[in-house]
Amino acid sequence: MKCRAWFIALLISASWLPSKAQDADSLLLNELDSLLNSSDSLSILNLIDSILNANEPEHSQLSLRLAYNSNVLSTGRTLGIDQFGLSPGVTYFHKTGLYADVATYYSNDFNPNIYLTILSAGYMKSFGNHFSLIANYDRYIYNLDEDGFIPYSNSINISPYLEFNPVTIRCDYTYFFGDKNVHRISPAIGLSLEKRKFMGFDRIAFFPSFTTLFGNETFEEIQVIFPKQGIEGYLNLIRYGTWYKVVITEKDVFGLMNYAFSMPLSFTKRNWSFSISYTYNIPKELEGETLSLSETGYVAASLSYYFTFRKQK
């Protein structure tokens, strides 16, 4: 695997995301999007980090982790939740490039506190020295009260990468589906800077990046039509129960949804890996969308320990 740095940068800076995540972005709080993990976003960071930097990367590995997010996000747009979120998880990576991941998400702002579990399965592959690809499927299992409604329960993600050290370019595509279907496209550019055997660590890496988010959302347009003649008003009363007629039409809009600047830092020591990242989001309104969201920043961190499975000689 060649494009190791950007695999890590993706997972640190995915604020879907995510993952995260980020999903959706224009939904009300009780329509909490599947990218609340944005997350989701450190889900397999340290596993991939360790795999791509291990002395024997041909072996399969298992990673245990605990991630922290200072502000729960939905595809790069804050939902105004200022309290923290925690996410324990387990990832298994097979030497063929296949991997599976299970993560749960906790926040003291939700009831019940453990509000989401994500099951993931995917595949990573490098083609030569400059091009790599990640593809995966995510299943979202929500645990919310009766007022909670989430329109997405599945997603398919494809992430191609081009790396020309130290610059990496990627373009993530995610299709969310369930009760609603939406698309997300996220082009990004970043740098990969690292120092090995420094300050007591095996490796310290820094991956600053700039990401844009494009996507679609469906809005309802309400039009009130008043009668031009009295007979028309009476007919409206019979049909609709009001003097006027209300016409509701759905409009599907695609456009720019968010800018994000991310500054992830990763520390590796033997089987331990620690990552911390600061991300600043600038949400943008779609045509016809009304957002009360403002620019926001958040901190995410993850601590992982991994096991390597070697064949007995």
C-alpha contacts under 8 A as a table, 3 or more apart, distances in Angstrom:
res1	aa1	res2	aa2	distance
1	M	4	R	6.57
1	M	52	L	6.78
1	M	125	K	7.02
1	M	126	S	5.31
1	M	132	S	7.88
2	K	126	S	6.38
2	K	128	G	7.50
2	K	129	N	5.48
2	K	130	H	6.93
2	K	131	F	7.93
2	K	132	S	7.55
3	C	6	W	5.96
3	C	7	F	6.75
3	C	126	S	7.32
3	C	129	N	7.37
3	C	130	H	6.74
3	C	131	F	7.13
3	C	132	S	6.36
3	C	161	Y	7.56
3	C	162	L	7.77
3	C	163	E	6.12
4	R	7	F	5.38
4	R	8	I	6.77
4	R	48	I	7.93
4	R	49	D	7.33
4	R	52	L	5.69
4	R	53	N	7.88
5	A	8	I	5.38
5	A	9	A	6.31
5	A	49	D	7.98
5	A	192	S	5.87
5	A	207	F	7.56
6	W	9	A	4.71
6	W	10	L	5.83
6	W	161	Y	7.62
6	W	163	E	7.82
6	W	168	T	6.59
6	W	192	S	7.15
6	W	207	F	7.76
7	F	10	L	5.29
7	F	11	L	6.54
7	F	45	L	7.78
7	F	48	I	7.08
7	F	49	D	7.75
8	I	11	L	5.32
8	I	12	I	6.26
8	I	45	L	5.60
8	I	46	N	7.65
8	I	48	I	6.81
8	I	49	D	5.99
9	A	12	I	5.15
9	A	13	S	5.91
9	A	207	F	5.65
9	A	208	P	7.85
9	A	209	S	7.80
9	A	264	P	6.84
10	L	13	S	5.41
10	L	14	A	5.73
11	L	14	A	5.50
11	L	19	S	7.20
11	L	20	K	7.72
11	L	41	S	5.36
11	L	42	L	5.11
11	L	43	S	6.91
11	L	44	I	6.84
11	L	45	L	5.23
12	I	15	S	7.94
12	I	41	S	5.91
12	I	42	L	5.28
12	I	45	L	6.55
12	I	264	P	6.15
12	I	275	S	7.77
12	I	276	I	7.84
12	I	277	S	6.55
12	I	300	A	7.90
13	S	41	S	6.75
13	S	209	S	7.72
13	S	262	S	5.71
13	S	263	M	7.66
13	S	264	P	6.92
13	S	277	S	7.31
13	S	279	T	7.00
14	A	17	L	4.64
14	A	18	P	5.15
14	A	19	S	4.88
14	A	20	K	4.70
14	A	21	A	6.52
14	A	22	Q	6.56
14	A	38	S	6.37
14	A	39	S	6.17
14	A	40	D	7.18
14	A	41	S	4.88
14	A	42	L	7.68
15	S	18	P	5.90
15	S	19	S	5.97
15	S	20	K	5.08
15	S	21	A	6.09
15	S	22	Q	5.29
15	S	38	S	4.77
15	S	39	S	5.33
15	S	40	D	7.13
15	S	41	S	5.91
15	S	73	L	6.98
15	S	74	S	7.58
15	S	75	T	5.93
15	S	76	G	5.21
15	S	279	T	7.60
16	W	19	S	3.63
16	W	20	K	3.33
16	W	21	A	2.60
16	W	22	Q	2.41
16	W	23	D	5.83
16	W	35	L	5.81
16	W	38	S	6.17
16	W	39	S	6.23
16	W	40	D	7.13
16	W	41	S	7.10
16	W	74	S	7.66
16	W	75	T	4.92
16	W	76	G	7.27
17	L	20	K	1.97
17	L	21	A	2.04
17	L	22	Q	2.22
17	L	23	D	6.62
17	L	35	L	5.08
17	L	36	L	7.38
17	L	37	N	6.83
17	L	38	S	4.27
17	L	39	S	4.39
17	L	40	D	5.53
17	L	41	S	5.61
17	L	73	L	7.97
17	L	74	S	6.89
17	L	75	T	4.90
17	L	76	G	6.87
18	P	21	A	2.18
18	P	22	Q	3.83
18	P	23	D	7.04
18	P	35	L	5.34
18	P	36	L	7.91
18	P	37	N	6.64
18	P	38	S	4.78
18	P	39	S	4.33
18	P	40	D	4.64
18	P	41	S	4.95
18	P	75	T	6.83
19	S	22	Q	4.68
19	S	23	D	7.96
19	S	35	L	5.95
19	S	37	N	6.50
19	S	38	S	4.65
19	S	39	S	3.99
19	S	40	D	4.09
19	S	41	S	4.13
19	S	42	L	7.55
19	S	43	S	7.73
19	S	75	T	7.61
20	K	23	D	7.64
20	K	35	L	5.33
20	K	36	L	7.39
20	K	37	N	5.90
20	K	38	S	3.71
20	K	39	S	3.27
20	K	40	D	3.88
20	K	41	S	4.08
20	K	42	L	7.75
20	K	75	T	6.71
21	A	34	S	6.70
21	A	35	L	3.46
21	A	36	L	6.47
21	A	37	N	6.25
21	A	38	S	4.71
21	A	39	S	4.73
21	A	40	D	5.40
21	A	41	S	6.49
21	A	74	S	6.60
21	A	75	T	5.18
21	A	76	G	7.98
22	Q	34	S	7.47
22	Q	35	L	4.09
22	Q	36	L	6.74
22	Q	37	N	7.35
22	Q	38	S	5.29
22	Q	39	S	5.76
22	Q	40	D	6.97
22	Q	41	S	7.65
22	Q	73	L	7.30
22	Q	74	S	5.28
22	Q	75	T	3.05
22	Q	76	G	5.97
23	D	33	D	5.90
23	D	34	S	5.42
23	D	35	L	4.76
23	D	74	S	6.81
23	D	75	T	5.54
23	D	152	Y	7.86
23	D	174	T	7.68
23	D	176	F	6.33
23	D	184	R	7.30
24	A	27	L	5.21
24	A	31	E	7.66
24	A	32	L	7.19
24	A	33	D	4.84
24	A	34	S	7.55
24	A	35	L	7.98
24	A	74	S	6.89
24	A	75	T	7.30
24	A	217	E	7.85
25	D	33	D	7.28
25	D	74	S	5.94
25	D	75	T	5.99
25	D	76	G	7.60
25	D	77	R	6.07
25	D	257	M	7.89
26	S	217	E	7.62
26	S	289	E	7.64
26	S	291	L	7.18
27	L	30	N	7.90
27	L	31	E	5.62
27	L	32	L	6.98
27	L	33	D	7.43
28	L	31	E	5.25
28	L	32	L	6.99
29	L	32	L	5.36
29	L	79	L	6.51
30	N	147	D	6.61
30	N	148	G	4.80
30	N	149	F	5.80
30	N	150	I	7.49
31	E	148	G	6.28
31	E	149	F	4.75
31	E	150	I	4.71
31	E	151	P	6.89
32	L	36	L	7.23
32	L	74	S	7.70
32	L	148	G	7.40
32	L	149	F	6.84
32	L	150	I	5.45
33	D	36	L	6.09
33	D	74	S	6.07
33	D	150	I	5.95
33	D	151	P	7.33
33	D	152	Y	6.90
34	S	37	N	7.41
34	S	74	S	7.43
34	S	140	Y	6.61
34	S	150	I	7.35
34	S	152	Y	6.36
34	S	153	S	7.13
35	L	38	S	5.34
35	L	39	S	5.70
35	L	40	D	6.23
35	L	73	L	7.08
35	L	74	S	5.02
35	L	75	T	5.69
36	L	39	S	5.88
36	L	40	D	6.57
36	L	72	V	5.89
36	L	73	L	5.05
36	L	74	S	4.80
36	L	75	T	7.42
37	N	40	D	3.35
37	N	41	S	6.17
37	N	72	V	6.93
37	N	73	L	6.92
37	N	74	S	7.64
37	N	87	S	7.92
37	N	105	Y	6.86
38	S	41	S	4.23
38	S	42	L	7.50
38	S	72	V	7.24
38	S	73	L	5.95
38	S	74	S	6.75
38	S	75	T	7.02
39	S	42	L	6.50
39	S	43	S	7.47
39	S	73	L	7.18
39	S	74	S	7.83
39	S	75	T	7.87
40	D	43	S	5.84
42	L	45	L	5.08
42	L	46	N	7.84
42	L	67	A	6.73
42	L	300	A	7.98
42	L	301	A	7.72
42	L	302	S	6.68
43	S	67	A	7.82
43	S	89	G	7.09
43	S	101	D	7.72
43	S	103	A	7.04
44	I	47	L	5.43
44	I	48	I	6.28
44	I	91	T	6.51
44	I	101	D	7.37
45	L	48	I	5.60
45	L	49	D	6.09
46	N	49	D	4.76
46	N	50	S	6.00
46	N	63	S	7.49
46	N	65	R	7.76
46	N	273	S	5.88
46	N	274	F	7.35
46	N	275	S	7.62
46	N	302	S	7.66
46	N	303	L	7.49
46	N	304	S	5.77
46	N	305	Y	7.90
47	L	50	S	5.24
47	L	51	I	6.10
47	L	61	Q	7.63
47	L	62	L	7.28
47	L	63	S	5.41
47	L	91	T	7.00
47	L	93	F	7.67
47	L	304	S	7.42
47	L	306	Y	6.69
48	I	51	I	4.97
48	I	52	L	5.97
49	D	52	L	5.52
49	D	53	N	6.30
49	D	273	S	7.81
50	S	53	N	5.23
50	S	54	A	5.63
50	S	268	T	7.76
50	S	271	N	7.44
50	S	273	S	7.35
50	S	306	Y	7.42
51	I	54	A	5.28
51	I	57	P	5.60
51	I	61	Q	7.23
52	L	57	P	6.35
53	N	57	P	7.22
54	A	57	P	5.28
56	E	59	H	6.26
57	P	60	S	7.72
57	P	95	K	7.49
58	E	95	K	5.49
59	H	94	H	7.38
59	H	95	K	5.32
59	H	308	T	6.51
59	H	309	F	5.99
59	H	310	R	6.07
60	S	92	Y	7.68
60	S	93	F	5.66
60	S	94	H	4.49
60	S	95	K	4.65
60	S	308	T	6.07
60	S	309	F	5.49
60	S	310	R	7.59
61	Q	92	Y	5.94
61	Q	93	F	5.24
61	Q	94	H	6.57
61	Q	95	K	7.79
61	Q	306	Y	6.70
61	Q	307	F	5.51
61	Q	308	T	4.50
61	Q	309	F	5.89
62	L	90	V	7.36
62	L	91	T	5.75
62	L	92	Y	4.49
62	L	93	F	6.27
62	L	306	Y	5.46
62	L	307	F	5.11
62	L	308	T	6.61
63	S	90	V	5.68
63	S	91	T	5.13
63	S	92	Y	6.42
63	S	304	S	6.55
63	S	305	Y	5.70
63	S	306	Y	4.14
63	S	307	F	6.34
64	L	88	P	7.80
64	L	89	G	6.10
64	L	90	V	4.82
64	L	91	T	6.76
64	L	304	S	5.53
64	L	305	Y	5.38
64	L	306	Y	6.20
65	R	88	P	5.72
65	R	89	G	5.40
65	R	90	V	6.44
65	R	302	S	6.82
65	R	303	L	5.52
65	R	304	S	4.12
65	R	305	Y	6.42
66	L	86	L	7.21
66	L	87	S	5.72
66	L	88	P	4.34
66	L	89	G	6.44
66	L	302	S	5.67
66	L	303	L	5.47
66	L	304	S	6.57
67	A	86	L	5.75
67	A	87	S	4.94
67	A	88	P	6.18
67	A	300	A	7.31
67	A	301	A	5.57
67	A	302	S	4.07
67	A	303	L	6.41
68	Y	84	F	7.31
68	Y	85	G	5.84
68	Y	86	L	4.66
68	Y	87	S	6.34
68	Y	300	A	5.48
68	Y	301	A	5.12
68	Y	302	S	6.21
69	N	72	V	6.49
69	N	84	F	5.83
69	N	85	G	5.09
69	N	86	L	6.40
69	N	298	Y	7.32
69	N	299	V	5.99
69	N	300	A	4.38
69	N	301	A	6.61
70	S	82	D	7.30
70	S	83	Q	6.64
70	S	84	F	4.63
70	S	85	G	6.43
70	S	298	Y	5.65
70	S	299	V	5.29
70	S	300	A	6.23
71	N	78	T	7.49
71	N	81	I	6.18
71	N	82	D	5.43
71	N	83	Q	6.13
71	N	84	F	5.67
71	N	85	G	6.94
71	N	298	Y	5.68
71	N	299	V	7.37
72	V	78	T	6.81
72	V	79	L	7.25
72	V	81	I	6.01
72	V	82	D	7.39
72	V	83	Q	7.53
72	V	84	F	6.91
72	V	85	G	6.32
73	L	76	G	6.04
73	L	77	R	5.86
73	L	78	T	4.76
73	L	79	L	6.31
74	S	77	R	5.23
74	S	78	T	6.11
74	S	79	L	6.95
76	G	258	N	6.36
76	G	259	Y	7.93
76	G	260	A	7.30
76	G	281	N	6.09
76	G	282	I	7.96
76	G	283	P	7.10
77	R	258	N	7.34
77	R	281	N	7.04
77	R	282	I	7.84
77	R	283	P	5.89
77	R	293	L	7.22
78	T	81	I	7.14
78	T	293	L	6.93
78	T	296	T	7.11
79	L	293	L	7.62
80	G	293	L	7.95
81	I	109	D	7.16
83	Q	107	S	7.23
83	Q	108	N	6.85
83	Q	109	D	6.37
84	F	107	S	6.06
84	F	108	N	7.11
85	G	105	Y	6.91
85	G	106	Y	5.44
85	G	107	S	4.44
85	G	108	N	7.32
86	L	105	Y	5.82
86	L	106	Y	5.02
86	L	107	S	6.45
87	S	103	A	6.47
87	S	104	T	5.44
87	S	105	Y	4.52
87	S	106	Y	6.13
88	P	103	A	5.89
88	P	104	T	5.88
88	P	105	Y	7.11
89	G	101	D	7.27
89	G	102	V	5.54
89	G	103	A	4.15
89	G	104	T	6.44
90	V	101	D	5.78
90	V	102	V	5.45
90	V	103	A	6.57
91	T	99	Y	7.12
91	T	100	A	5.72
91	T	101	D	4.29
91	T	102	V	6.50
92	Y	99	Y	5.50
92	Y	100	A	5.37
92	Y	101	D	6.45
93	F	97	G	6.87
93	F	98	L	6.07
93	F	99	Y	4.26
93	F	100	A	6.65
94	H	97	G	5.68
94	H	98	L	5.27
94	H	99	Y	5.85
95	K	98	L	7.23
97	G	123	Y	5.31
97	G	124	M	4.88
97	G	125	K	6.19
98	L	121	A	7.58
98	L	122	G	5.77
98	L	123	Y	4.37
98	L	124	M	6.47
99	Y	121	A	5.77
99	Y	122	G	5.36
99	Y	123	Y	6.09
100	A	119	L	7.68
100	A	120	S	5.53
100	A	121	A	4.35
100	A	122	G	6.42
101	D	118	I	7.92
101	D	119	L	5.91
101	D	120	S	4.93
101	D	121	A	6.36
102	V	117	T	7.29
102	V	118	I	5.84
102	V	119	L	4.82
102	V	120	S	6.41
103	A	117	T	5.64
103	A	118	I	5.29
103	A	119	L	6.77
104	T	114	I	7.06
104	T	115	Y	7.91
104	T	116	L	5.76
104	T	117	T	4.28
104	T	118	I	6.40
105	Y	114	I	5.67
105	Y	115	Y	6.17
105	Y	116	L	5.24
105	Y	117	T	6.28
106	Y	113	N	5.34
106	Y	114	I	4.39
106	Y	115	Y	6.22
106	Y	116	L	7.47
107	S	110	F	5.78
107	S	113	N	5.27
107	S	114	I	6.67
107	S	115	Y	7.49
108	N	111	N	7.60
108	N	113	N	5.52
109	D	113	N	7.09
110	F	113	N	4.98
110	F	114	I	7.63
110	F	115	Y	6.78
110	F	144	L	7.74
111	N	114	I	7.66
111	N	115	Y	7.31
111	N	144	L	6.60
111	N	145	D	6.68
112	P	115	Y	6.01
112	P	143	N	6.93
112	P	144	L	6.28
112	P	145	D	7.16
114	I	143	N	6.91
115	Y	142	Y	5.78
115	Y	143	N	4.57
115	Y	144	L	5.72
116	L	140	Y	6.99
116	L	141	I	5.75
116	L	142	Y	4.58
116	L	143	N	5.80
117	T	140	Y	6.03
117	T	141	I	5.09
117	T	142	Y	6.48
118	I	138	D	6.56
118	I	139	R	5.64
118	I	140	Y	4.77
118	I	141	I	6.21
119	L	138	D	5.67
119	L	139	R	5.10
119	L	140	Y	6.67
120	S	136	N	6.83
120	S	137	Y	5.65
120	S	138	D	4.45
120	S	139	R	6.37
121	A	136	N	5.48
121	A	137	Y	5.48
121	A	138	D	6.75
122	G	134	I	7.18
122	G	135	A	5.44
122	G	136	N	3.75
122	G	137	Y	6.21
123	Y	134	I	5.75
123	Y	135	A	5.44
123	Y	136	N	6.29
124	M	132	S	7.53
124	M	133	L	5.82
124	M	134	I	4.53
124	M	135	A	6.69
125	K	132	S	5.69
125	K	133	L	5.39
125	K	134	I	6.59
126	S	129	N	7.47
126	S	130	H	7.98
126	S	131	F	5.99
126	S	132	S	4.10
126	S	133	L	6.32
127	F	130	H	7.20
127	F	131	F	5.33
127	F	132	S	5.73
128	G	131	F	6.23
128	G	132	S	8.00
129	N	163	E	7.91
130	H	161	Y	7.84
130	H	162	L	5.44
130	H	163	E	4.86
130	H	164	F	6.37
131	F	160	P	7.33
131	F	161	Y	5.55
131	F	162	L	4.78
131	F	163	E	6.48
132	S	160	P	5.85
132	S	161	Y	5.11
132	S	162	L	6.77
133	L	158	I	7.38
133	L	159	S	5.68
133	L	160	P	4.42
133	L	161	Y	6.12
134	I	157	N	7.95
134	I	158	I	5.89
134	I	159	S	5.08
134	I	160	P	6.46
135	A	156	I	7.63
135	A	157	N	5.57
135	A	158	I	4.49
135	A	159	S	6.31
136	N	156	I	5.99
136	N	157	N	5.32
136	N	158	I	6.75
137	Y	154	N	7.46
137	Y	155	S	5.83
137	Y	156	I	4.66
137	Y	157	N	6.35
138	D	154	N	5.65
138	D	155	S	5.19
138	D	156	I	6.50
139	R	153	S	6.02
139	R	154	N	4.75
139	R	155	S	6.77
140	Y	152	Y	7.75
140	Y	153	S	4.89
140	Y	154	N	5.99
141	I	153	S	6.94
144	L	147	D	7.70
144	L	148	G	5.57
145	D	148	G	5.56
146	E	149	F	7.96
150	I	153	S	7.48
151	P	177	F	7.75
151	P	178	G	5.98
151	P	179	D	4.83
151	P	180	K	5.34
152	Y	155	S	7.83
152	Y	176	F	6.04
152	Y	177	F	5.23
152	Y	178	G	4.56
152	Y	179	D	6.10
152	Y	180	K	6.18
152	Y	181	N	7.33
153	S	176	F	7.54
153	S	177	F	6.38
153	S	178	G	5.15
153	S	179	D	7.87
154	N	176	F	5.78
154	N	177	F	5.37
154	N	178	G	6.23
155	S	174	T	6.54
155	S	175	Y	5.38
155	S	176	F	4.34
155	S	177	F	6.11
156	I	174	T	5.64
156	I	175	Y	5.29
156	I	176	F	6.75
157	N	172	D	7.21
157	N	173	Y	5.71
157	N	174	T	4.43
157	N	175	Y	6.57
158	I	172	D	5.89
158	I	173	Y	5.29
158	I	174	T	6.56
159	S	170	R	6.91
159	S	171	C	6.01
159	S	172	D	4.37
159	S	173	Y	6.33
160	P	170	R	5.79
160	P	171	C	6.06
160	P	172	D	6.75
161	Y	168	T	7.01
161	Y	169	I	5.83
161	Y	170	R	4.48
161	Y	171	C	7.04
162	L	168	T	5.63
162	L	169	I	5.16
162	L	170	R	6.26
163	E	166	P	7.40
163	E	167	V	6.01
163	E	168	T	4.28
163	E	169	I	6.42
164	F	167	V	5.24
164	F	168	T	6.05
165	N	168	T	6.95
165	N	191	L	7.92
165	N	192	S	7.09
166	P	191	L	5.37
166	P	192	S	5.00
166	P	193	L	6.75
167	V	189	I	7.30
167	V	190	G	5.85
167	V	191	L	4.76
167	V	192	S	6.46
168	T	189	I	5.84
168	T	190	G	5.42
168	T	191	L	6.18
168	T	192	S	7.38
169	I	187	P	7.68
169	I	188	A	5.89
169	I	189	I	4.60
169	I	190	G	6.64
170	R	187	P	5.81
170	R	188	A	5.34
170	R	189	I	6.47
171	C	185	I	6.96
171	C	186	S	5.47
171	C	187	P	4.09
171	C	188	A	6.16
172	D	184	R	7.95
172	D	185	I	5.68
172	D	186	S	4.97
172	D	187	P	6.27
173	Y	183	H	7.49
173	Y	184	R	5.75
173	Y	185	I	4.62
173	Y	186	S	6.46
174	T	183	H	5.91
174	T	184	R	5.09
174	T	185	I	6.54
175	Y	181	N	7.27
175	Y	182	V	6.03
175	Y	183	H	4.76
175	Y	184	R	6.45
176	F	180	K	7.75
176	F	181	N	5.52
176	F	182	V	5.33
176	F	183	H	6.36
177	F	180	K	5.64
177	F	181	N	4.35
177	F	182	V	6.68
178	G	181	N	6.43
182	V	215	G	7.29
182	V	216	N	5.96
182	V	217	E	6.58
183	H	215	G	5.43
183	H	216	N	5.93
184	R	213	L	6.96
184	R	214	F	5.73
184	R	215	G	4.39
184	R	216	N	7.10
185	I	213	L	5.94
185	I	214	F	5.08
185	I	215	G	6.12
186	S	211	T	6.64
186	S	212	T	5.47
186	S	213	L	4.53
186	S	214	F	6.14
187	P	211	T	6.01
187	P	212	T	5.72
187	P	213	L	7.01
188	A	209	S	6.97
188	A	210	F	5.64
188	A	211	T	4.26
188	A	212	T	6.35
189	I	209	S	5.68
189	I	210	F	5.60
189	I	211	T	6.69
190	G	207	F	6.58
190	G	208	P	5.62
190	G	209	S	3.94
190	G	210	F	6.28
191	L	206	F	7.91
191	L	207	F	5.43
191	L	208	P	5.69
191	L	209	S	6.48
192	S	205	A	7.34
192	S	206	F	6.26
192	S	207	F	4.95
192	S	208	P	7.43
193	L	205	A	5.66
193	L	206	F	5.14
193	L	207	F	6.30
194	E	203	R	6.97
194	E	204	I	5.59
194	E	205	A	4.02
194	E	206	F	6.09
195	K	198	F	6.35
195	K	203	R	5.69
195	K	204	I	5.26
195	K	205	A	6.32
196	R	201	F	7.34
196	R	202	D	5.55
196	R	203	R	4.17
196	R	204	I	6.29
197	K	200	G	6.48
197	K	201	F	5.61
197	K	202	D	4.62
197	K	203	R	5.75
198	F	201	F	5.43
198	F	202	D	6.72
198	F	203	R	6.61
198	F	204	I	7.11
201	F	204	I	6.76
201	F	267	F	6.70
201	F	268	T	5.96
201	F	269	K	5.16
202	D	267	F	7.79
202	D	268	T	5.59
202	D	269	K	5.11
202	D	270	R	6.94
203	R	266	S	7.97
203	R	267	F	5.96
203	R	268	T	5.22
203	R	269	K	7.12
204	I	265	L	7.35
204	I	266	S	5.65
204	I	267	F	4.70
204	I	268	T	6.50
205	A	265	L	5.76
205	A	266	S	5.07
205	A	267	F	6.67
206	F	263	M	7.26
206	F	264	P	5.85
206	F	265	L	4.64
206	F	266	S	6.46
207	F	263	M	6.17
207	F	264	P	5.39
207	F	265	L	6.61
208	P	261	F	7.62
208	P	262	S	5.66
208	P	263	M	4.45
208	P	264	P	6.23
209	S	261	F	5.97
209	S	262	S	5.29
209	S	263	M	6.63
210	F	259	Y	7.53
210	F	260	A	5.85
210	F	261	F	4.77
210	F	262	S	6.45
211	T	259	Y	5.89
211	T	260	A	5.08
211	T	261	F	6.49
212	T	256	L	7.56
212	T	257	M	7.76
212	T	258	N	5.77
212	T	259	Y	4.64
212	T	260	A	6.31
213	L	256	L	6.02
213	L	257	M	5.44
213	L	258	N	4.99
213	L	259	Y	6.43
214	F	254	F	7.21
214	F	255	G	5.37
214	F	256	L	4.44
214	F	257	M	5.38
214	F	258	N	7.22
215	G	254	F	5.39
215	G	255	G	5.71
215	G	256	L	6.66
215	G	257	M	6.60
216	N	252	D	6.69
216	N	253	V	5.28
216	N	254	F	4.00
216	N	255	G	6.49
217	E	252	D	5.72
217	E	253	V	5.52
217	E	254	F	6.62
218	T	250	E	6.49
218	T	251	K	5.50
218	T	252	D	4.33
218	T	253	V	6.28
219	F	250	E	5.63
219	F	251	K	5.20
219	F	252	D	6.38
219	F	253	V	7.70
219	F	288	G	7.63
219	F	289	E	7.59
220	E	248	I	6.43
220	E	249	T	5.66
220	E	250	E	4.56
220	E	251	K	6.22
221	E	248	I	5.63
221	E	249	T	5.26
221	E	250	E	6.16
221	E	251	K	7.08
222	I	246	V	6.86
222	I	247	V	5.85
222	I	248	I	4.67
222	I	249	T	6.70
223	Q	246	V	5.74
223	Q	247	V	5.11
223	Q	248	I	6.39
224	V	244	Y	6.82
224	V	245	K	5.89
224	V	246	V	4.67
224	V	247	V	6.42
225	I	244	Y	5.78
225	I	245	K	5.12
225	I	246	V	6.23
225	I	247	V	7.57
226	F	233	G	7.63
226	F	243	W	7.37
226	F	244	Y	4.70
226	F	245	K	6.47
227	P	230	G	6.86
227	P	232	E	5.43
227	P	233	G	5.20
227	P	243	W	7.42
227	P	244	Y	6.09
227	P	245	K	7.84
228	K	232	E	6.91
228	K	233	G	7.89
229	Q	232	E	5.39
229	Q	233	G	6.70
230	G	233	G	5.10
230	G	234	Y	6.42
231	I	234	Y	5.13
231	I	235	L	6.24
232	E	235	L	5.09
232	E	236	N	6.24
233	G	236	N	5.00
233	G	237	L	6.32
233	G	242	T	7.98
233	G	243	W	4.86
233	G	244	Y	6.25
234	Y	237	L	5.00
234	Y	238	I	6.41
234	Y	243	W	6.63
235	L	238	I	5.10
235	L	239	R	6.16
236	N	239	R	5.08
236	N	240	Y	5.41
236	N	241	G	6.59
236	N	242	T	5.99
236	N	243	W	5.48
236	N	244	Y	5.98
236	N	245	K	6.13
237	L	240	Y	5.49
237	L	241	G	4.27
237	L	242	T	4.66
237	L	243	W	5.22
237	L	244	Y	7.58
238	I	241	G	5.81
238	I	242	T	7.92
240	Y	245	K	6.91
242	T	245	K	6.99
253	V	286	L	6.94
253	V	287	E	6.68
254	F	286	L	7.15
255	G	286	L	5.96
255	G	287	E	7.72
256	L	284	K	6.48
256	L	285	E	7.57
256	L	286	L	6.69
257	M	283	P	5.87
257	M	284	K	4.72
257	M	285	E	6.19
257	M	286	L	6.49
258	N	281	N	6.82
258	N	282	I	5.55
258	N	283	P	4.28
258	N	284	K	5.32
259	Y	281	N	5.77
259	Y	282	I	4.96
259	Y	283	P	6.39
259	Y	284	K	7.80
260	A	279	T	6.63
260	A	280	Y	5.54
260	A	281	N	4.49
260	A	282	I	6.23
261	F	279	T	5.57
261	F	280	Y	5.20
261	F	281	N	6.67
262	S	277	S	6.89
262	S	278	Y	5.79
262	S	279	T	4.26
262	S	280	Y	6.46
263	M	277	S	5.45
263	M	278	Y	5.33
263	M	279	T	6.38
264	P	275	S	7.10
264	P	276	I	5.78
264	P	277	S	3.95
264	P	278	Y	6.42
265	L	275	S	5.66
265	L	276	I	5.38
265	L	277	S	6.00
266	S	273	S	7.28
266	S	274	F	5.87
266	S	275	S	4.28
266	S	276	I	6.51
267	F	273	S	5.73
267	F	274	F	5.17
267	F	275	S	6.17
268	T	271	N	7.61
268	T	272	W	5.96
268	T	273	S	4.46
268	T	274	F	6.48
269	K	272	W	5.22
269	K	273	S	6.26
270	R	273	S	7.96
271	N	305	Y	5.62
271	N	306	Y	5.55
271	N	307	F	7.25
272	W	303	L	7.47
272	W	304	S	5.81
272	W	305	Y	4.77
272	W	306	Y	6.88
273	S	303	L	5.91
273	S	304	S	5.24
273	S	305	Y	6.52
274	F	301	A	7.44
274	F	302	S	5.72
274	F	303	L	4.58
274	F	304	S	6.45
275	S	301	A	5.44
275	S	302	S	5.20
275	S	303	L	6.62
276	I	299	V	7.26
276	I	300	A	5.73
276	I	301	A	4.19
276	I	302	S	6.53
277	S	299	V	5.70
277	S	300	A	5.27
277	S	301	A	6.28
278	Y	297	G	7.07
278	Y	298	Y	5.82
278	Y	299	V	4.61
278	Y	300	A	6.53
279	T	297	G	5.52
279	T	298	Y	5.60
279	T	299	V	6.55
280	Y	295	E	7.39
280	Y	296	T	5.79
280	Y	297	G	4.14
280	Y	298	Y	6.66
281	N	295	E	5.66
281	N	296	T	5.38
281	N	297	G	6.04
282	I	294	S	7.18
282	I	295	E	4.71
282	I	296	T	6.89
283	P	293	L	6.98
283	P	294	S	6.84
283	P	295	E	6.40
285	E	288	G	7.89
285	E	289	E	5.71
285	E	290	T	6.66
285	E	291	L	6.38
286	L	289	E	5.18
